[in-house]
Amino acid sequence: MTKGQVSLEYLMTYGIAIAIVVIAVGALYSMGVFSPGSSTSVPPCTPCFGDFSYNAHTYDGTFLKLEIKNGPGKINNLSCTASSDSASANCSVGSGTGPVDVNPNDVVTINIPGSGSDVDTNISFIKEESDLNITRTETISGSYFSK
């Protein structure tokens, strides 16, 4: 084998590998992987309140409506409070409001009042097979209280 042939095989091997990487990155870029767009939003809490998972959120000009999903266990007497000057937070599951019982995998909607400053939101509940009242706190950034 001559030096020229070895050099050419070396360049071809690495050249093909680099070309494959460039094509893969170009395909990912054309699918929009590197530009998230306006439909993607960062959740205000992850995980939400420790025992729940984030589901969705919207802001209607007065309240941030935060949906969190319960895990596999039942929760009793779930209630919400918020450190806001304008109004208090409330929790709802389906059509029930106030202290509510939450079944496994139910979605809880928390209406959090806010006007641009950070809001400390608390939820209190009792797990099904416990007598302990548990309180979880999340600070929701004021940036979520704008359209």
Secondary structure, 3 states (H helix, E strand, C coil): CCHHHHHHHHHHHHHHHHHHHHHHHHHHHHCCCCCCCCCCCCCCCCCECCCEEEEEEEECCCEEEEEEEECCCCEEEEEEEECCCCCCCEEEECCEECCEEECCCCEEEEEEECCCCCEEEEEEEEECCCCCEEEEEEEECHHHCCC
